[in-house]
Amino acid sequence: MNMTTQDQNGPSDPAEGLEKLNANLAKVEDLSQRLIAAISHKRQPNPALSSPSQDLFMRAASAYVAEMMANPSKIFEHQVAYWSKSLKHYIEAQQQLMKGQVTKPPPDRTPKDRRFSNPLWETHPYFNYIKQQYLMSAEAIRTAVADLDHLDPKDRQRVEYFSRQIIDMLSPTNFLGTNPDALEKAVETEGQSLVDGLENLVRDLEANEGDLLVTLADREAFKVGGNIATTEGAVVYRNRLFELIQYAPTTDKVHRTSLVIFPPWINKFYILDLKPQNSLIRWIVDQGFTLFVVSWKNPDPSYADVGLDTYIEEGYLAAIDEAKKITGEDQVNTVGYCIGGTTLALTLAMMHKRKDRSVKSATFFTTMTDFSDQGEMAVFLTDDFVDGIEREVAEKGVLESFFMSRTFSFLRSNDLIYGPAIRSYMMGEAPPAFDLLFWNGDSTNLPARMSVEYLRGLCQSDRFAHGGFDILGETLTLADVRVPLCAIACETDHIAAWKASYNGVRAMGSKDKTFILSESGHIAGIVNPPAKKKYGHYLNDDWPERPEDWQEGAAREDGSWWPHWSDWLAKRSGTKVAARVPGDKDHPILAKAPGTYVVEKPKA
């Protein structure tokens, strides 16, 4: 590793170097004061929202002790295997030194890991030794946890998750002294990268009131309605919960039955309208559909008593009613994405009970309605965390977006926490101009009552799928969802596990059901435009009991599922009529798309 301060033209000018050093020292002093001030404003941490209760650790420890007593040979075997690998690694390194090969690392049998892509991890004895020892230790921890037989499956899942968090946190790439990329950058820039990194760190702390949330994307590179969320349209209705956007037609004729999309209110709708080339909203309009999209209000504490019933009555039913009035039609087609789909299913069950036939068909994007398999989110859906959330929202009126962002980030900690932190704080790099990460950081608050109802009644008790969910004077079940439906799930979705999505759709009462399994995850599997020809999808008209059997019998199709869905939707959207411009005499234009709610900052 080149640890000199020379460049191609020879040594730096000493006077110039001293001046730069003094300037950097002055910056560090100023930044240190700002750092202390930012940390001093840090909110009092809520332990229940930061880590599992001590009961989990006690159960894990008890299981380990029970394992030692019941099967001491297995525990001893684990320890001996780890000790043997570590000792062999040490001896091989010493042998290299004894042979005088001080610049050559010992044999490396550890697996490839993209965190260790710098060649020095392979060629430099110091870095290679640290990398090998870390990977062997990580493997030993994972093996020890996986082999605990005296542990409840849910507890095992949580112990494995939090063990993985500790393993990822302690990676040598996360520390300056053991990160060759950061050290090389510091030398090359005469320490400027470290000053820039400290400035980035202070900026993030100040932006989040002393809490650390890594900025993932350049906030100045994008403007909602400027260079993202630019599809032409207008807000044609507004109430306290949402703005209804109607998009301008791009075809002379449109299908008679309009389409209303209900995105999740955990994030903002423009994930479906980032850039023209990957905008599902623009693509739908280009296929000849009259499109309405709901843009949810980002709630402040005055929305504390807004619940799932409020979202159904003032959100879903209101949006459907207004779309019918504007088009003059008796029915609409609908789409629900993630929790937007979960609540759409509740709404459809309610409408069936009320004999309301306003919805002609429904499409669900990555939607959970059966929570018996909660996927990776299960680690946050036990009583210790949910009790903490309930206390937090009772005090604040909302579940602040900070907690949701942090929770989802930890599900992919290397990609969304440690990797960005290394680049920002140790390398001194500016956040990238990446629209998807910009959207990811633009999350919303959740109303207090709705948060608890969703977590307790749907996620924990799973009452919609088992026994019935009581709301608005009705007991709703999956069997009450009767409209023709199409569900798209994503194969590697870490938020809405596709098998759980399949189980929920299979239990719905509709006779006309289609299930599509897209490759990739929660976002990329949905925002998958045909022109990219990136991810394929699976189709199977049968509905076997086990999702694994459905997948085994499915046929894979290349490319996006969008065209297949468009054909499905067109068959349920009636004949073509003259294209409709946004609004009418009773629905004047309130604002140009993307509207005002999407850019509002909620009051504290």
C-alpha positions as CSV (number, residue, x, y, z in Angstrom):
1,M,0.0,0.0,0.0
2,N,1.4,3.4,-1.0
3,M,1.5,5.4,2.2
4,T,3.5,8.4,0.8
5,T,2.2,11.9,0.1
6,Q,4.0,12.1,-3.2
7,D,2.3,12.4,-6.5
8,Q,3.5,11.9,-10.1
9,N,5.3,15.3,-10.0
10,G,7.3,14.6,-6.8
11,P,7.0,15.7,-3.2
12,S,4.3,18.2,-2.3
13,D,5.4,21.7,-1.4
14,P,6.0,21.7,2.4
15,A,4.6,25.2,2.8
16,E,1.5,24.3,0.8
17,G,1.1,21.1,2.8
18,L,1.4,22.9,6.1
19,E,-1.2,25.5,5.1
20,K,-3.6,22.7,4.0
21,L,-3.0,20.8,7.3
22,N,-3.7,24.0,9.4
23,A,-6.9,24.6,7.4
24,N,-8.0,21.0,7.9
25,L,-7.3,21.2,11.7
26,A,-9.4,24.4,11.9
27,K,-12.2,22.6,10.1
28,V,-11.9,19.6,12.4
29,E,-12.1,21.9,15.5
30,D,-15.2,23.6,14.1
31,L,-16.8,20.3,13.1
32,S,-16.0,18.8,16.5
33,Q,-17.9,21.6,18.2
34,R,-20.9,21.0,15.9
35,L,-20.6,17.3,16.5
36,I,-20.9,17.8,20.3
37,A,-23.8,20.2,19.8
38,A,-25.6,17.7,17.6
39,I,-25.2,14.8,19.9
40,S,-26.3,17.0,22.9
41,H,-29.7,17.4,21.2
42,K,-30.2,13.7,20.7
43,R,-33.6,12.5,21.8
44,Q,-33.8,10.2,24.7
45,P,-33.5,6.7,23.2
46,N,-36.4,4.3,23.6
47,P,-34.7,1.0,24.4
48,A,-37.7,-1.0,23.2
49,L,-37.3,0.4,19.7
50,S,-33.5,-0.2,19.5
51,S,-33.0,-3.8,20.6
52,P,-34.9,-6.9,21.7
53,S,-35.8,-7.4,25.4
54,Q,-33.4,-9.2,27.7
55,D,-35.8,-12.2,27.7
56,L,-34.5,-13.1,24.2
57,F,-30.9,-13.1,25.3
58,M,-31.8,-15.2,28.4
59,R,-33.7,-17.7,26.3
60,A,-30.7,-18.0,23.9
61,A,-28.3,-18.4,26.8
62,S,-30.5,-21.0,28.4
63,A,-30.8,-22.9,25.1
64,Y,-27.0,-22.9,24.8
65,V,-26.5,-24.2,28.3
66,A,-29.2,-26.9,27.7
67,E,-27.3,-27.8,24.5
68,M,-24.1,-28.1,26.4
69,M,-25.7,-30.4,29.0
70,A,-27.6,-32.5,26.5
71,N,-25.0,-32.8,23.8
72,P,-21.6,-31.6,25.1
73,S,-19.7,-33.3,22.3
74,K,-21.4,-31.1,19.7
75,I,-20.5,-27.9,21.5
76,F,-17.0,-29.2,22.0
77,E,-16.8,-30.1,18.3
78,H,-17.8,-26.5,17.4
79,Q,-15.1,-25.0,19.7
80,V,-12.4,-27.4,18.6
81,A,-13.2,-26.7,14.9
82,Y,-12.9,-22.9,15.5
83,W,-9.8,-23.2,17.6
84,S,-8.2,-25.4,15.0
85,K,-8.9,-23.1,12.1
86,S,-7.6,-20.1,14.1
87,L,-4.5,-21.8,15.3
88,K,-3.7,-23.2,11.8
89,H,-4.2,-19.7,10.4
90,Y,-1.8,-18.2,13.0
91,I,0.8,-20.9,12.4
92,E,0.7,-20.5,8.6
93,A,1.2,-16.7,9.0
94,Q,4.1,-17.3,11.3
95,Q,5.6,-19.8,8.8
96,Q,5.5,-17.1,6.1
97,L,7.4,-14.8,8.4
98,M,10.0,-17.4,9.2
99,K,10.6,-18.0,5.6
100,G,11.2,-14.3,5.1
101,Q,8.1,-13.9,3.0
102,V,6.9,-11.0,5.0
103,T,4.9,-9.5,2.1
104,K,3.1,-12.8,1.3
105,P,-0.1,-13.8,3.2
106,P,-0.8,-17.4,4.3
107,P,-3.1,-19.6,2.3
108,D,-6.7,-18.2,2.2
109,R,-9.6,-20.7,2.3
110,T,-12.3,-18.2,3.2
111,P,-15.2,-17.5,0.9
112,K,-15.4,-14.5,-1.4
113,D,-17.2,-11.5,0.1
114,R,-17.8,-8.3,-1.9
115,R,-17.0,-6.2,1.2
116,F,-13.4,-7.3,0.7
117,S,-12.9,-6.4,-2.9
118,N,-9.8,-4.3,-2.5
119,P,-6.8,-6.4,-3.7
120,L,-5.0,-5.7,-0.4
121,W,-7.4,-8.0,1.4
122,E,-5.8,-10.8,-0.6
123,T,-2.2,-9.7,-1.0
124,H,-1.3,-7.7,2.1
125,P,-0.5,-10.0,5.1
126,Y,-2.0,-7.6,7.7
127,F,-5.3,-7.1,6.0
128,N,-5.5,-10.7,4.8
129,Y,-5.0,-12.0,8.3
130,I,-7.7,-9.7,9.8
131,K,-10.1,-10.6,7.0
132,Q,-9.6,-14.4,7.4
133,Q,-9.9,-14.3,11.1
134,Y,-13.1,-12.2,10.9
135,L,-14.8,-14.5,8.4
136,M,-13.8,-17.6,10.4
137,S,-15.2,-16.0,13.6
138,A,-18.4,-15.1,11.7
139,E,-18.9,-18.6,10.5
140,A,-18.3,-20.0,14.0
141,I,-21.0,-17.7,15.4
142,R,-23.5,-18.6,12.7
143,T,-22.9,-22.3,13.1
144,A,-23.3,-22.1,16.9
145,V,-26.6,-20.3,16.6
146,A,-27.9,-22.6,13.8
147,D,-27.2,-25.7,15.9
148,L,-29.2,-24.7,19.0
149,D,-31.8,-27.4,19.2
150,H,-33.5,-26.1,22.4
151,L,-34.9,-22.9,21.0
152,D,-38.3,-22.0,19.8
153,P,-38.3,-21.4,16.0
154,K,-39.3,-17.7,16.3
155,D,-36.7,-17.2,19.0
156,R,-34.2,-18.9,16.7
157,Q,-35.1,-16.6,13.8
158,R,-34.6,-13.5,16.1
159,V,-31.3,-14.8,17.5
160,E,-30.0,-15.5,14.0
161,Y,-31.0,-12.0,12.9
162,F,-29.5,-10.1,15.8
163,S,-26.3,-12.3,15.6
164,R,-26.0,-11.4,12.0
165,Q,-26.4,-7.7,12.9
166,I,-23.5,-8.0,15.4
167,I,-21.4,-9.9,12.8
168,D,-22.0,-7.2,10.2
169,M,-21.3,-4.4,12.6
170,L,-17.9,-5.8,13.6
171,S,-16.6,-6.2,10.0
172,P,-13.1,-4.8,9.7
173,T,-14.3,-2.8,6.8
174,N,-16.3,-0.6,9.2
175,F,-13.2,0.7,11.0
176,L,-10.6,3.1,9.7
177,G,-7.6,1.3,10.9
178,T,-8.6,-1.9,9.2
179,N,-10.1,-0.5,5.9
180,P,-7.4,-0.3,3.2
181,D,-9.8,1.7,0.9
182,A,-10.2,4.4,3.5
183,L,-6.5,4.5,4.5
184,E,-5.4,4.8,0.8
185,K,-7.9,7.6,0.3
186,A,-6.7,9.5,3.4
187,V,-3.1,9.3,2.2
188,E,-4.0,10.3,-1.4
189,T,-5.9,13.3,-0.2
190,E,-3.6,14.3,2.6
191,G,-6.4,13.7,5.1
192,Q,-9.0,15.7,3.3
193,S,-11.2,12.6,2.9
194,L,-11.4,12.3,6.7
195,V,-12.3,15.9,7.1
196,D,-15.0,15.6,4.5
197,G,-16.2,12.4,6.2
198,L,-16.5,14.2,9.5
199,E,-18.4,16.9,7.8
200,N,-20.8,14.3,6.3
201,L,-21.2,12.7,9.8
202,V,-22.0,16.0,11.5
203,R,-24.5,16.9,8.7
204,D,-26.4,13.6,9.2
205,L,-26.5,14.0,13.0
206,E,-27.7,17.6,12.7
207,A,-30.4,16.6,10.2
208,N,-31.8,13.9,12.5
209,E,-31.6,15.7,15.9
210,G,-28.6,13.8,17.1
211,D,-29.7,10.4,15.8
212,L,-27.5,8.8,13.1
213,L,-29.2,8.0,9.9
214,V,-26.9,7.8,6.9
215,T,-27.9,10.0,4.0
216,L,-28.2,7.5,1.1
217,A,-28.7,9.9,-1.8
218,D,-27.9,13.5,-2.8
219,R,-30.9,15.4,-1.6
220,E,-30.1,18.3,-4.0
221,A,-30.0,16.2,-7.1
222,F,-33.7,15.5,-7.3
223,K,-36.8,17.5,-7.1
224,V,-40.2,15.8,-6.9
225,G,-42.2,17.2,-9.8
226,G,-39.0,18.6,-11.3
227,N,-36.8,15.7,-12.5
228,I,-38.7,12.8,-10.9
229,A,-42.5,12.3,-10.6
230,T,-43.0,14.2,-13.8
231,T,-45.8,12.4,-15.6
232,E,-48.4,15.0,-16.6
233,G,-51.6,15.1,-14.5
234,A,-53.5,17.1,-11.9
235,V,-54.9,16.8,-8.4
236,V,-58.7,16.6,-8.9
237,Y,-59.8,15.9,-5.3
238,R,-58.3,16.5,-1.8
239,N,-59.4,15.6,1.7
240,R,-57.4,15.4,5.0
241,L,-56.0,11.9,4.1
242,F,-55.1,12.1,0.5
243,E,-54.9,14.0,-2.8
244,L,-56.4,12.2,-5.8
245,I,-54.2,12.6,-9.0
246,Q,-55.7,12.0,-12.4
247,Y,-53.1,11.6,-15.1
248,A,-53.4,13.2,-18.6
249,P,-54.1,10.7,-21.4
250,T,-51.5,10.0,-24.1
251,T,-53.8,8.1,-26.4
252,D,-56.9,9.2,-28.3
253,K,-59.0,6.4,-26.8
254,V,-59.0,4.9,-23.3
255,H,-60.7,1.9,-21.7
256,R,-64.1,2.8,-20.2
257,T,-63.3,1.5,-16.7
258,S,-60.6,3.6,-15.0
259,L,-57.9,2.4,-12.7
260,V,-57.2,3.7,-9.1
261,I,-53.8,2.9,-7.5
262,F,-53.5,2.9,-3.7
263,P,-49.8,3.0,-2.8
264,P,-48.6,2.3,0.8
265,W,-48.6,5.3,3.1
266,I,-45.4,4.1,4.7
267,N,-43.6,5.6,1.6
268,K,-44.6,8.0,-1.1
269,F,-46.3,7.1,-4.3
270,Y,-43.6,8.3,-6.7
271,I,-41.7,5.1,-6.5
272,L,-44.1,4.3,-9.4
273,D,-43.0,7.5,-11.3
274,L,-39.3,8.1,-10.8
275,K,-38.0,8.6,-14.3
276,P,-40.0,8.4,-17.6
277,Q,-38.1,5.2,-18.6
278,N,-39.0,3.3,-15.5
279,S,-42.3,4.9,-14.6
280,L,-45.2,2.4,-14.2
281,I,-47.6,5.3,-14.0
282,R,-46.5,6.7,-17.4
283,W,-46.6,3.2,-18.9
284,I,-50.1,2.5,-17.7
285,V,-51.3,5.8,-19.2
286,D,-49.6,4.9,-22.5
287,Q,-51.5,1.6,-22.6
288,G,-54.8,3.5,-22.8
289,F,-56.1,3.5,-19.3
290,T,-57.6,6.4,-17.3
291,L,-55.4,6.4,-14.3
292,F,-56.0,7.9,-10.8
293,V,-53.3,7.6,-8.1
294,V,-53.8,8.3,-4.4
295,S,-51.1,10.5,-2.8
296,W,-51.4,10.1,1.0
297,K,-51.0,12.8,3.6
298,N,-47.8,12.6,5.7
299,P,-49.5,12.7,9.1
300,D,-48.5,14.9,12.1
301,P,-49.6,14.3,15.7
302,S,-53.1,15.7,15.1
303,Y,-53.7,12.5,13.1
304,A,-53.1,10.3,16.2
305,D,-56.7,8.9,16.2
306,V,-56.7,8.0,12.5
307,G,-57.1,4.2,12.2
308,L,-57.5,1.6,9.6
309,D,-61.2,2.3,9.5
310,T,-60.5,6.0,8.7
311,Y,-58.2,4.9,5.8
312,I,-61.0,2.7,4.5
313,E,-63.8,5.2,4.8
314,E,-62.0,8.5,4.1
315,G,-59.3,7.0,1.9
316,Y,-60.3,4.0,-0.2
317,L,-64.0,4.4,-0.5
318,A,-63.7,8.2,-1.0
319,A,-61.2,7.8,-3.8
320,I,-63.3,5.1,-5.5
321,D,-66.4,7.3,-5.3
322,E,-64.6,10.4,-6.7
323,A,-63.1,8.4,-9.6
324,K,-66.6,7.1,-10.5
325,K,-68.0,10.6,-10.4
326,I,-65.3,12.0,-12.7
327,T,-65.6,9.2,-15.3
328,G,-69.3,8.8,-15.0
329,E,-68.9,5.0,-14.6
330,D,-70.4,2.7,-12.0
331,Q,-67.2,0.8,-11.5
332,V,-63.4,1.2,-11.2
333,N,-60.5,-1.2,-11.2
334,T,-58.0,-1.0,-8.3
335,V,-54.4,-1.6,-7.4
336,G,-53.0,-1.9,-3.9
337,Y,-49.2,-1.9,-3.2
338,C,-47.8,-3.5,0.1
339,I,-49.8,-2.2,3.1
340,G,-51.9,-0.3,0.5
341,G,-52.9,-3.8,-0.9
342,T,-53.6,-5.2,2.6
343,T,-56.0,-2.3,3.3
344,L,-57.5,-2.6,-0.2
345,A,-58.3,-6.3,0.6
346,L,-60.0,-5.1,3.8
347,T,-61.9,-2.6,1.8
348,L,-63.0,-5.1,-0.8
349,A,-64.2,-7.5,2.0
350,M,-66.1,-4.5,3.6
351,M,-67.7,-3.7,0.2
352,H,-68.8,-7.3,-0.2
353,K,-70.5,-7.1,3.1
354,R,-72.2,-3.9,2.1
355,K,-73.2,-5.3,-1.3
356,D,-71.2,-2.4,-3.0
357,R,-70.2,-3.5,-6.5
358,S,-68.1,-0.4,-7.3
359,V,-64.8,-2.3,-7.8
360,K,-64.6,-4.4,-10.9
361,S,-61.2,-6.0,-10.3
362,A,-58.3,-5.7,-7.9
363,T,-54.5,-6.1,-8.4
364,F,-52.2,-6.6,-5.5
365,F,-48.5,-5.7,-5.6
366,T,-46.4,-7.5,-2.9
367,T,-49.3,-7.7,-0.5
368,M,-49.5,-9.6,2.7
369,T,-53.0,-10.6,4.0
370,D,-51.9,-13.8,5.7
371,F,-49.3,-13.0,8.3
372,S,-48.6,-16.6,9.5
373,D,-45.3,-16.3,7.7
374,Q,-44.0,-12.8,8.4
375,G,-40.7,-13.2,6.6
376,E,-37.7,-11.2,7.8
377,M,-40.0,-8.6,9.4
378,A,-40.9,-11.2,12.0
379,V,-38.0,-10.1,14.2
380,F,-39.7,-6.8,14.8
381,L,-43.2,-8.1,15.3
382,T,-42.9,-9.6,18.8
383,D,-44.3,-8.1,21.9
384,D,-41.1,-6.4,23.1
385,F,-40.8,-4.3,20.0
386,V,-44.6,-3.7,19.5
387,D,-45.0,-2.8,23.2
388,G,-42.3,-0.2,22.7
389,I,-44.0,1.1,19.6
390,E,-47.3,1.3,21.4
391,R,-45.8,3.4,24.2
392,E,-43.9,5.6,21.6
393,V,-47.0,6.5,19.6
394,A,-49.2,7.0,22.7
395,E,-46.7,9.8,23.6
396,K,-45.9,11.2,20.2
397,G,-49.2,10.7,18.3
398,V,-47.3,9.2,15.3
399,L,-44.7,6.6,14.7
400,E,-42.0,8.9,13.3
401,S,-40.5,8.1,9.9
402,F,-37.0,7.8,11.5
403,F,-37.9,4.5,13.1
404,M,-39.4,3.0,10.0
405,S,-36.4,4.0,7.9
406,R,-34.0,2.6,10.4
407,T,-35.9,-0.7,10.7
408,F,-36.1,-1.3,7.0
409,S,-32.4,-0.3,6.6
410,F,-31.3,-2.9,9.2
411,L,-32.9,-5.6,7.1
412,R,-30.2,-4.9,4.5
413,S,-27.6,-3.4,6.8
414,N,-24.5,-3.9,4.7
415,D,-26.2,-2.2,1.7
416,L,-28.2,0.5,3.5
417,I,-26.1,1.3,6.6
418,Y,-22.5,0.1,6.7
419,G,-21.6,0.4,3.0
420,P,-23.0,4.0,2.7
421,A,-21.5,4.9,6.1
422,I,-18.0,3.8,4.9
423,R,-18.3,5.8,1.7
424,S,-19.7,8.9,3.4
425,Y,-17.8,9.0,6.8
426,M,-14.5,7.2,6.1
427,M,-14.0,8.0,2.4
428,G,-15.5,11.4,2.5
429,E,-17.6,10.9,-0.6
430,A,-20.8,12.8,-1.3
431,P,-24.0,10.8,-1.4
432,P,-24.7,9.5,-4.9
433,A,-27.4,11.0,-7.2
434,F,-29.6,7.9,-7.2
435,D,-33.3,8.4,-7.5
436,L,-34.3,5.1,-5.9
437,L,-32.2,5.9,-2.7
438,F,-33.6,9.4,-2.7
439,W,-37.1,8.0,-2.6
440,N,-36.1,5.5,0.0
441,G,-35.1,8.3,2.3
442,D,-38.3,10.2,1.8
443,S,-40.5,8.2,4.1
444,T,-43.5,9.2,6.2
445,N,-44.9,9.2,9.7
446,L,-47.7,6.7,10.6
447,P,-50.7,7.6,12.7
448,A,-50.7,6.2,16.2
449,R,-54.0,4.2,16.2
450,M,-53.4,2.8,12.7
451,S,-49.9,1.6,13.7
452,V,-51.1,-0.3,16.7
453,E,-54.2,-1.8,14.9
454,Y,-52.0,-2.9,12.0
455,L,-49.3,-4.5,14.2
456,R,-51.6,-6.0,16.8
457,G,-54.7,-7.0,14.8
458,L,-53.2,-7.9,11.4
459,C,-49.5,-8.8,11.9
460,Q,-49.5,-10.4,15.3
461,S,-53.0,-11.8,15.6
462,D,-53.4,-12.5,11.9
463,R,-57.2,-12.1,12.3
464,F,-58.0,-11.2,8.7
465,A,-56.7,-14.7,7.6
466,H,-57.7,-16.6,10.8
467,G,-61.0,-15.9,12.6
468,G,-62.0,-12.5,11.2
469,F,-60.9,-8.9,11.6
470,D,-63.4,-6.6,13.3
471,I,-63.8,-3.2,11.8
472,L,-66.6,-0.7,11.0
473,G,-69.2,-3.0,12.6
474,E,-68.2,-6.0,10.4
475,T,-66.1,-9.1,10.8
476,L,-64.0,-9.4,7.7
477,T,-62.3,-12.5,6.4
478,L,-60.2,-13.3,3.3
479,A,-63.1,-15.3,1.9
480,D,-65.1,-12.0,1.7
481,V,-62.8,-10.8,-1.1
482,R,-64.8,-11.8,-4.1
483,V,-63.8,-9.6,-7.1
484,P,-61.6,-10.9,-9.9
485,L,-58.0,-10.3,-8.9
486,C,-54.4,-10.5,-10.0
487,A,-51.5,-10.7,-7.4
488,I,-47.9,-9.9,-8.2
489,A,-45.4,-11.2,-5.6
490,C,-41.6,-10.9,-5.7
491,E,-39.2,-13.9,-5.4
492,T,-36.6,-12.3,-3.1
493,D,-38.9,-9.9,-1.3
494,H,-37.6,-9.4,2.3
495,I,-40.7,-7.4,3.4
496,A,-43.6,-9.3,2.0
497,A,-42.6,-12.9,1.6
498,W,-44.0,-14.3,-1.6
499,K,-45.2,-17.6,-0.1
500,A,-47.2,-15.7,2.5
501,S,-48.6,-13.5,-0.2
502,Y,-49.6,-16.6,-2.2
503,N,-51.3,-18.2,0.9
504,G,-53.4,-15.0,1.4
505,V,-54.5,-14.8,-2.2
506,R,-55.3,-18.5,-2.3
507,A,-57.6,-18.1,0.7
508,M,-59.6,-15.2,-0.9
509,G,-63.1,-16.0,-2.1
510,S,-62.6,-14.8,-5.7
511,K,-63.3,-17.4,-8.4
512,D,-61.2,-15.5,-10.9
513,K,-57.6,-15.3,-9.6
514,T,-54.2,-14.9,-11.2
515,F,-50.9,-15.1,-9.4
516,I,-47.6,-13.8,-10.9
517,L,-44.2,-14.3,-9.3
518,S,-41.7,-11.7,-10.4
519,E,-38.0,-12.2,-10.0
520,S,-36.1,-9.8,-7.7
521,G,-37.3,-7.9,-4.6
522,H,-40.0,-5.6,-3.1
523,I,-39.2,-2.7,-5.4
524,A,-37.1,-3.9,-8.3
525,G,-39.6,-6.8,-8.9
526,I,-42.4,-4.3,-9.3
527,V,-40.7,-1.4,-11.0
528,N,-39.4,-3.6,-13.8
529,P,-40.1,-1.9,-17.2
530,P,-40.3,-4.1,-20.3
531,A,-37.7,-2.1,-22.2
532,K,-35.0,-3.1,-19.7
533,K,-35.6,-6.8,-20.2
534,K,-34.0,-7.4,-16.8
535,Y,-36.1,-9.6,-14.5
536,G,-38.4,-12.5,-15.6
537,H,-41.5,-13.8,-14.0
538,Y,-43.4,-17.1,-13.4
539,L,-47.0,-18.0,-14.3
540,N,-49.1,-21.0,-13.3
541,D,-52.9,-21.2,-13.6
542,D,-53.2,-23.9,-10.9
543,W,-53.6,-23.2,-7.2
544,P,-52.0,-26.0,-5.2
545,E,-52.0,-25.8,-1.5
546,R,-48.3,-25.4,-1.1
547,P,-46.6,-22.3,-2.8
548,E,-43.6,-24.5,-3.4
549,D,-45.7,-26.7,-5.6
550,W,-47.1,-23.7,-7.4
551,Q,-43.5,-22.5,-8.2
552,E,-42.4,-26.0,-9.3
553,G,-45.3,-26.2,-11.8
554,A,-44.9,-22.6,-13.0
555,A,-43.5,-21.6,-16.4
556,R,-40.9,-18.9,-16.5
557,E,-41.3,-16.0,-18.9
558,D,-38.5,-13.6,-19.9
559,G,-38.8,-9.9,-19.1
560,S,-41.3,-7.8,-17.2
561,W,-44.8,-9.0,-16.1
562,W,-46.2,-5.6,-17.0
563,P,-47.5,-6.6,-20.5
564,H,-49.1,-9.8,-19.2
565,W,-50.9,-7.8,-16.5
566,S,-51.9,-5.1,-19.0
567,D,-53.6,-7.8,-21.1
568,W,-55.4,-9.1,-18.0
569,L,-56.5,-5.6,-17.0
570,A,-57.7,-4.7,-20.5
571,K,-60.1,-7.6,-20.6
572,R,-61.7,-6.2,-17.4
573,S,-61.7,-2.6,-18.4
574,G,-64.5,-2.4,-21.1
575,T,-64.6,-0.9,-24.5
576,K,-62.6,2.1,-25.6
577,V,-64.1,5.7,-25.3
578,A,-62.7,9.1,-26.0
579,A,-59.8,10.0,-23.8
580,R,-60.6,11.9,-20.6
581,V,-58.8,15.0,-19.5
582,P,-58.3,15.4,-15.7
583,G,-61.2,16.8,-13.7
584,D,-64.6,18.0,-14.6
585,K,-66.9,20.9,-13.6
586,D,-67.4,19.5,-10.1
587,H,-63.7,18.6,-9.8
588,P,-61.6,21.6,-10.7
589,I,-57.8,21.3,-11.0
590,L,-56.4,21.9,-7.4
591,A,-52.7,21.5,-8.4
592,K,-50.5,20.0,-11.0
593,A,-49.2,16.5,-10.5
594,P,-47.5,15.3,-8.3
595,G,-49.5,17.6,-6.0
596,T,-48.8,19.2,-2.6
597,Y,-49.1,16.4,-0.1
598,V,-46.1,14.5,-1.5
599,V,-43.7,17.4,-0.8
600,E,-45.2,18.6,2.5
601,K,-43.2,18.3,5.7
602,P,-45.4,17.4,8.7
603,K,-45.6,19.7,11.7
604,A,-43.9,18.5,14.8
